[in-house]
Amino acid sequence: MLSRPASLAAAAVVALTASVSVQAAGTPSNRGVGVNLNGFDYFSPDVATIDQFKRAGGWFTQCTYPRDASCKNFANGQSGWDTLEQSKMNVDANGWPKSLPAAGDTTVKYRAVSVLMFQDDARVHAAGKYTVVYDGEGTIEYAMAGTKVAAESKPNRDIVNVTNSGSEGMLLTIRATNPSNYIRNIRVLPPGGVCSGDKSVFSLTSADCTAKGLGSLITFENLDGRMWHPNYVKDLKGFRTLRFLDWNRTNTSPLANWEDRPRWNDALWTGPAGVPVNAMVTLANEVGADPWINLPTHATDEYALRFARQLKQVLAPKLNLIVEYSNEPWNYGFSQALWMRDQAAATWPDQIAKGVSVYDLQPSWYGMRSAQLCKIIKTEFGADAARVKCVFNGQASNSWVSKQQMDCPYAVSKIGQACYKGMDAMSVAPYFGGYIGEMSVRSTVRTWYSEPDGGLNKLFQEILGQDANGNKVTPPLYGKTRESYIDGAVAQVKTWMTANKNEATARGLPLMAYEGGQHLIMAPGDTDQQWLNLMTAANRDPRMGTAYTRTLADWQAVGGQAYTLFNHVYKPSKYGVWGLKETVNQTSNVKWQAVLPYRDTKPCWWAGCTR
């Protein structure tokens, strides 16, 4: 790697690297509810990092005709916007482009590389003047939502005016770079900073800090090596757990070997394996929450060992590390479930020959692999092994899956004991109402659309088993699908909680919730805009807050431990209305308001939960 010159950007990299191991820790939470974080992407409706470049979209290759004579005669989906030549880029170990093709290069069409930023319909990024600092020599251009303010810019420091009036985002392009001192360590810093009297408080101006009695403004450019935006940290403080399922792309990650992991100093944290795990832990440390991290489906034993070795050094005192192998191994809508099924078949061909279904074998394989990886991690933690909490991922609506994972009957002869004896908890996702979006009941649901409220009363009768006045009613889908429950969808889920709690308790394990909340969705291929409108409206209706309050009370009554909601921030779409908030700046969402007491005031409820 080339040596880095002294500069603002280089100094920031050094400071950020140091902060991996010297990270300020927040007071550990004694609440009982946690939250899943939204994916770390350029289109996410939140602002997790101060340096916005970390969540830019991946590099893509571009050319412009007639400036670039190569920019013509495209094939196979190529265009000037994206020549589809990313694999031919010359990048360093951290992903920074080391050179660009010469004007006369006939082997490729591209002449510039770009990333997209801020492309979110919710427009949550701040409008105003951003500071872009970088090392190296070359030319960076800005387009779409970004315009360089030439009069205020100088080498290695651009001032860019960014708007947020549309959803097109900002295009950042490296148009030229010196191969002997190439552009790298780009940081895109938003307006504002923190107050000198309290660096946890965000402010746009010194006047704001002075008015709060908190000294003067320290701009983000001049702030020490902090990674996480203070408003993001403020939003999360109080939650007991932060689950990073989507930060490490668990459902699609190809990662197997530790050496291929994302790194703190990578140019971007939006690659196929997502955010570095040590970065996840630094956020959890600052928030004061237990990091809940999903190991990659294909993780090797060496990965688990090195994972433990690194995180043992980073995890703040008094926090626990919650470890979950993969995600939803029973959900055959995800590729990992199919892969694990095939591993089970390869592990026990004798059982297949006897006529045992591979789908009966698969929970044993998952339980076995979970226990194996857990043992490696706990061994590496040594005297601190009790701080590692290894959890199974069971199916809420089918406690048989939980039982099979814990007992792993087909694996006992291989590992010498039932899998639950090497684990710390069973976890499930007690979502309610998922069946309401299924096409099998859509003909009935469509009759609700013509009602004056668009169907909200009928929908909440199904969810709560009550009318608008709180009187018990028969849910309108009862008898039309076997999944509808006489007391409503929320009450149905309590029966699932109880069944899984009984299985866990019988084996001496607590029950946790890895996800949970409402599950109103559109089935694959569903194009019913009225249903999307209805499920979106339902998530903004006060009765949804009531449903959340009830399901959390049910969880507590059943004896469940930490309940990790799904998820923090998510913009409504055909893919779901998952967010407690629709944008990070929103505070009035009914689900968010229902959950805030669990974040801020309600204590945890199980024995030994206070720390």
Secondary structure, DSSP 8 states (H G I E B T S, - for coil): -----SSHHHHHHHHHHHHTTS---------SEEEE----STT-SS--BSSGGGG----EEE--TTTSTTS-S--TT--SS--S-GGG--B-TTS-B-----TT--S----EEEEEE---TT--S--EEEEEEEESSEEEEEEETEEE-GGG-BTTEEEEEE--SSSS-EEEEEEEEBTTB--EEEEEE-S-EEETTEEEEEESSHHHHHHTTS--EEEGGGS-S--B-HHHHHHHTT-SEEE-TTTTTTTT----SGGGS--TT-S-S-STT-S-HHHHHHHHHHHT-EEEEEE-TT--HHHHHHHHHHHHHHS-TT--EEEEESS-TT-TTSHHHHHHHHHHHHH-HHHHHTT--HHHHHHHHHHHHHHHHHHHHHHHHGGGGGGEEEEEE--TT-HHHHHHHHH-TTTHHHHSS-GGGG-SEEEE--EE-GGGGSGGGHHHHHTTTTSTTTTHHHHHHHHHSB-TTS-B---TTBTTBTT--TT-HHHHHHHHHHHHHHHHHHTT--EEESS-EE-----TT---HHHHHHHHHHTTSHHHHHHHHHHHHHHHHHT---EEES-SB---BTTB---SBSSTT----HHHHHHHHHHHT----STT---
